[in-house]
Amino acid sequence: MKAVLVTGGAGYIGSHTVQELLRQNMKVIVLDNLSTGHKEAVKSPYFYIGDIADDELLRDIIYTHQVDSIIHFAAKSLVSESLIKPEGYFRENTFKTCSFFEKAIQYGVKRIVFSSTAAVYGITEDEPINEMSTIKPINPYGESKYFTERFLYWLGKKHKIQWIVLRYFNAAGASLDGEIGEDHHPESHLIPLILQTALGKREFISVFGNDYPTFDGTCIRDYIHVIDLANAHIKALKALFEGKIVSNIYNVGTGKGYSVANVIDVAKKVTNRIIPIEYEARREGDPPILVADSTAIQKELEWKPAFSDLRTIINSAWNWHFNHPNGYE
């Protein structure tokens, strides 16, 4: 392995993946336009501020560092925003990304790990969701990612490159050393919102629906620690280099779901603070249960979640938010 280019490496999942790659003594080059990422989160000495559509920059990075593989995170990822601005999501997540892949291959890249999403499944009755579950996205975000998955499939056939697509569920937590964590503007993820409430930065945490057909009436989700998720990307990359896998698609999750009420209760115990709750109407398109079947990646790539019990997730997130109440600012 010569060098790996991580796009979106200043973002939440990307920065944690960069940190884990560096811990395994890999040469990591980061490309990020900082539209949502944070320069302070990048631990690699090779950091380029720029866009994946900058052909000249991409060529220079690949040739200068002899890049032969890419982990691609750069994307827009807010479901609610994608409904309002679908054109932006298809532009960034599909058209621009597909062109980026094509150029990277032209310049010598042989392996690609693509960050996709469980949003490609839409609302499904499968419990848990496996890779053969029906693909039926219900928002432009999920649709834009699925189109890119299909492009990568056909690109791989044409150019004989190797690729792995990772569809993951709810990323959560922060680095265990407390150096980096989750900082979105605006914040839309449940656990940071709960912890901001514990810090007094919000008056209450909104719970959208308490009448779902679940054991406590609130939605159930599969939470995966961001370090486990980072290691799934590294396992995927190594599997391609070792020839274990030619190309494939994997779900990344724990196979265990926690309800919104579960998460709030554990957060109260971890923080030892009052967390006011306000119940609101269900949000359109929110399925009652989303849990991953990750049997395939555990068996074929020998990956297992090590830090994804709910208390570890919230402990690490609280450590980050408590010490960085304003994020990276």
VMD Tcl script that draws the C-alpha trace (Angstrom):
set ca {
  {0.00 0.00 0.00}
  {1.54 3.32 -1.08}
  {-0.77 6.05 0.21}
  {-4.47 6.48 0.82}
  {-6.42 9.62 -0.05}
  {-9.28 10.35 2.35}
  {-11.79 12.82 0.95}
  {-13.93 14.57 3.55}
  {-11.19 13.74 6.04}
  {-11.95 16.84 8.11}
  {-15.53 15.69 8.72}
  {-16.87 13.64 11.60}
  {-16.41 10.08 10.34}
  {-13.57 11.00 7.99}
  {-11.41 12.57 10.71}
  {-11.80 9.55 12.99}
  {-10.87 7.25 10.11}
  {-7.78 9.36 9.40}
  {-6.79 9.11 13.06}
  {-7.13 5.32 13.04}
  {-5.22 4.99 9.74}
  {-2.35 7.02 11.20}
  {-2.30 4.79 14.27}
  {-1.68 1.90 11.89}
  {1.29 3.75 10.39}
  {-0.32 4.42 7.02}
  {0.47 7.42 4.86}
  {-2.77 9.41 4.77}
  {-3.54 12.37 2.54}
  {-6.65 14.40 3.36}
  {-8.69 16.43 0.86}
  {-11.55 18.52 2.24}
  {-13.14 21.82 1.21}
  {-14.09 22.57 4.84}
  {-17.71 23.31 3.91}
  {-18.74 21.20 6.90}
  {-15.45 19.80 8.17}
  {-12.95 21.28 10.63}
  {-9.26 21.84 10.01}
  {-8.56 21.20 13.70}
  {-9.87 17.65 13.34}
  {-7.24 16.66 10.76}
  {-4.27 14.85 12.29}
  {-2.44 14.03 9.05}
  {0.49 16.25 7.99}
  {-0.74 15.99 4.39}
  {-3.86 18.14 4.26}
  {-5.17 19.85 1.14}
  {-8.03 22.33 1.31}
  {-9.90 21.95 -1.94}
  {-12.77 20.35 -3.80}
  {-12.98 16.90 -5.33}
  {-13.99 18.62 -8.59}
  {-10.59 20.34 -8.82}
  {-9.03 18.13 -11.47}
  {-5.58 19.73 -11.36}
  {-5.38 19.45 -7.56}
  {-6.51 15.82 -7.64}
  {-3.90 14.92 -10.25}
  {-1.15 16.65 -8.27}
  {-2.13 14.87 -5.04}
  {-2.23 11.43 -6.65}
  {1.06 11.84 -8.53}
  {2.94 13.59 -5.72}
  {2.02 11.05 -3.04}
  {1.68 7.98 -5.29}
  {-1.89 7.46 -4.13}
  {-3.24 4.06 -5.13}
  {-6.41 3.94 -3.01}
  {-9.22 6.23 -1.87}
  {-11.65 6.27 1.03}
  {-14.39 8.64 -0.07}
  {-16.45 10.46 2.59}
  {-16.93 13.88 0.98}
  {-20.68 14.41 0.63}
  {-23.76 16.27 1.73}
  {-25.58 14.23 4.35}
  {-28.59 16.01 5.86}
  {-31.81 14.20 4.97}
  {-34.02 17.21 5.73}
  {-31.85 19.51 3.63}
  {-31.87 17.05 0.74}
  {-35.66 17.34 0.55}
  {-35.38 21.12 0.24}
  {-32.34 21.20 -2.05}
  {-32.33 17.94 -4.03}
  {-30.32 19.46 -6.88}
  {-27.41 20.17 -4.52}
  {-27.36 16.61 -3.25}
  {-27.32 15.04 -6.70}
  {-24.68 17.54 -7.80}
  {-22.33 16.80 -4.90}
  {-23.07 13.18 -4.02}
  {-23.66 11.84 -7.51}
  {-22.47 13.92 -10.45}
  {-19.36 15.38 -8.83}
  {-18.44 12.14 -7.07}
  {-18.83 10.05 -10.21}
  {-16.56 12.43 -12.12}
  {-14.07 12.33 -9.23}
  {-13.96 8.52 -9.34}
  {-13.46 8.53 -13.09}
  {-10.56 11.02 -12.87}
  {-8.94 9.21 -9.94}
  {-8.94 5.95 -11.87}
  {-7.49 7.74 -14.89}
  {-4.61 8.92 -12.66}
  {-3.86 5.43 -11.37}
  {-6.10 4.71 -8.38}
  {-6.93 1.00 -8.18}
  {-9.07 0.68 -5.04}
  {-12.00 2.68 -3.68}
  {-13.91 2.39 -0.40}
  {-17.14 4.37 -0.70}
  {-19.04 5.76 2.27}
  {-22.72 5.07 1.60}
  {-25.73 4.93 3.88}
  {-28.61 2.83 5.17}
  {-30.84 5.55 3.71}
  {-30.69 3.66 0.40}
  {-33.14 1.13 1.89}
  {-35.84 3.66 2.68}
  {-38.66 2.22 4.77}
  {-38.46 -1.55 4.91}
  {-40.22 -4.24 6.90}
  {-37.02 -6.28 7.15}
  {-35.77 -6.64 10.72}
  {-32.81 -6.59 10.69}
  {-31.94 -5.09 7.31}
  {-29.51 -7.09 5.18}
  {-27.72 -6.26 1.95}
  {-30.41 -8.04 -0.07}
  {-33.22 -5.93 1.38}
  {-35.22 -3.89 -1.12}
  {-33.60 -0.65 -2.22}
  {-36.20 2.10 -2.15}
  {-34.83 5.47 -0.98}
  {-37.41 7.97 0.27}
  {-35.25 11.08 0.11}
  {-32.72 12.65 -2.30}
  {-29.85 11.92 0.09}
  {-30.41 8.15 -0.06}
  {-31.15 8.26 -3.78}
  {-28.00 10.27 -4.56}
  {-25.85 7.74 -2.71}
  {-27.49 4.76 -4.41}
  {-26.94 6.22 -7.89}
  {-23.25 6.56 -7.05}
  {-23.09 2.97 -5.81}
  {-24.40 1.80 -9.18}
  {-21.97 4.02 -11.08}
  {-19.08 2.58 -9.07}
  {-20.27 -0.94 -9.88}
  {-20.21 -0.31 -13.63}
  {-17.01 1.72 -13.43}
  {-15.37 -1.24 -11.71}
  {-16.42 -3.57 -14.51}
  {-15.06 -1.26 -17.18}
  {-11.73 -0.41 -15.55}
  {-11.15 -3.58 -13.48}
  {-10.76 -1.65 -10.26}
  {-11.63 -3.00 -6.81}
  {-14.21 -1.30 -4.61}
  {-16.21 -1.77 -1.44}
  {-19.37 0.13 -0.51}
  {-20.19 0.49 3.18}
  {-23.79 1.25 4.09}
  {-23.89 2.28 7.69}
  {-26.50 3.14 10.18}
  {-26.25 5.70 13.04}
  {-22.66 6.83 13.63}
  {-22.12 8.07 17.18}
  {-19.50 8.69 19.85}
  {-16.07 10.31 19.74}
  {-12.41 9.32 19.82}
  {-11.53 7.58 23.06}
  {-8.59 9.92 23.68}
  {-10.96 12.91 23.54}
  {-8.97 14.63 20.77}
  {-11.71 14.75 18.15}
  {-15.47 14.41 18.14}
  {-18.76 15.39 16.54}
  {-19.36 19.02 15.60}
  {-22.07 19.72 13.02}
  {-23.68 23.04 12.13}
  {-26.60 22.66 12.33}
  {-26.60 19.61 14.55}
  {-29.18 16.98 13.62}
  {-27.94 13.80 15.35}
  {-29.72 12.57 18.45}
  {-26.85 11.98 20.87}
  {-25.13 15.38 20.41}
  {-28.53 17.06 20.75}
  {-29.18 15.21 24.00}
  {-25.75 16.13 25.36}
  {-26.15 19.76 24.35}
  {-29.34 19.71 26.41}
  {-27.41 18.25 29.34}
  {-24.90 21.11 28.97}
  {-27.72 23.66 29.10}
  {-27.18 24.77 25.51}
  {-30.73 23.64 24.68}
  {-33.84 23.94 26.83}
  {-35.04 20.41 26.03}
  {-34.55 17.49 23.72}
  {-37.34 16.97 21.20}
  {-38.61 13.41 20.83}
  {-40.53 13.00 17.61}
  {-43.22 10.46 18.33}
  {-43.84 8.27 21.36}
  {-46.58 6.15 19.79}
  {-44.55 3.91 17.49}
  {-45.14 0.11 17.57}
  {-42.02 -0.42 19.70}
  {-41.61 -1.55 23.30}
  {-41.60 2.03 24.65}
  {-43.25 3.90 21.76}
  {-40.08 5.64 20.53}
  {-38.02 4.88 17.43}
  {-35.33 2.22 17.59}
  {-31.99 2.69 15.83}
  {-28.71 0.82 15.45}
  {-25.89 3.01 16.84}
  {-22.33 2.28 15.72}
  {-19.36 3.88 17.45}
  {-17.41 6.09 15.07}
  {-14.17 4.22 15.88}
  {-15.79 0.90 14.96}
  {-17.02 2.54 11.78}
  {-13.54 3.89 11.01}
  {-12.07 0.44 11.49}
  {-14.66 -1.04 9.13}
  {-13.29 1.26 6.39}
  {-9.74 0.19 7.18}
  {-10.70 -3.50 7.17}
  {-12.37 -2.95 3.79}
  {-9.28 -1.28 2.35}
  {-6.96 -4.00 3.63}
  {-9.24 -6.72 2.28}
  {-8.97 -5.19 -1.19}
  {-5.18 -5.05 -0.97}
  {-4.93 -8.61 0.30}
  {-7.23 -9.90 -2.42}
  {-9.78 -11.25 0.06}
  {-12.57 -9.35 -1.66}
  {-12.76 -8.10 -5.24}
  {-15.76 -5.79 -4.84}
  {-18.79 -5.90 -2.57}
  {-21.39 -4.05 -0.52}
  {-21.65 -4.34 3.27}
  {-23.91 -3.07 6.01}
  {-22.06 -1.71 9.03}
  {-23.97 -1.87 12.29}
  {-24.20 -3.80 15.53}
  {-27.39 -5.77 14.95}
  {-28.79 -4.30 18.17}
  {-31.23 -1.42 18.39}
  {-31.73 1.17 21.11}
  {-34.82 3.33 21.43}
  {-34.72 7.11 21.72}
  {-35.90 6.73 25.31}
  {-33.06 4.24 25.97}
  {-30.51 6.72 24.71}
  {-31.86 9.56 26.85}
  {-31.93 7.36 29.98}
  {-28.31 6.28 29.52}
  {-27.28 9.89 28.84}
  {-28.89 10.96 32.13}
  {-26.83 8.34 33.98}
  {-23.58 9.17 32.22}
  {-23.89 12.95 32.63}
  {-25.68 12.88 35.99}
  {-27.77 15.78 34.76}
  {-31.42 16.52 34.16}
  {-32.37 16.29 30.49}
  {-35.83 17.79 29.86}
  {-37.89 16.11 27.15}
  {-40.57 17.56 24.92}
  {-42.65 15.17 22.83}
  {-43.60 16.23 19.33}
  {-45.45 14.69 16.39}
  {-43.80 11.99 14.34}
  {-41.60 13.13 11.48}
  {-42.68 12.01 8.05}
  {-40.66 9.07 6.77}
  {-39.27 7.95 10.14}
  {-39.60 4.14 10.32}
  {-40.17 2.61 13.76}
  {-37.11 0.34 13.64}
  {-33.84 0.44 11.70}
  {-31.34 -2.23 12.69}
  {-28.53 -3.65 10.56}
  {-27.71 -7.23 9.76}
  {-23.92 -6.97 9.61}
  {-23.26 -10.71 9.37}
  {-21.55 -10.37 6.00}
  {-18.89 -7.85 7.00}
  {-18.22 -9.67 10.27}
  {-17.72 -12.96 8.46}
  {-15.98 -11.86 5.26}
  {-13.84 -8.97 6.54}
  {-13.43 -10.26 10.11}
  {-14.74 -6.98 11.49}
  {-16.54 -6.76 14.81}
  {-17.78 -3.72 16.75}
  {-15.66 -3.26 19.86}
  {-16.90 0.05 21.28}
  {-20.56 0.20 20.27}
  {-22.33 -0.58 23.52}
  {-24.51 2.42 24.30}
  {-22.71 3.45 27.49}
  {-19.28 3.53 25.78}
  {-20.74 5.55 22.91}
  {-22.29 8.14 25.22}
  {-19.32 8.23 27.59}
  {-16.95 9.08 24.74}
  {-19.37 11.62 23.27}
  {-19.91 13.28 26.66}
  {-16.15 13.51 27.23}
  {-15.84 15.37 23.94}
  {-18.84 17.67 24.35}
  {-18.11 18.47 27.99}
  {-14.56 19.55 27.15}
  {-15.51 21.17 23.84}
  {-18.92 22.77 24.50}
  {-18.55 24.90 21.37}
  {-17.06 22.15 19.25}
  {-13.84 23.08 17.47}
  {-14.41 26.81 17.87}
}
mol new
graphics top color blue
foreach p $ca { graphics top sphere $p radius 0.5 }
foreach p [lrange $ca 0 end-1] q [lrange $ca 1 end] { graphics top cylinder $p $q radius 0.2 }
display resetview
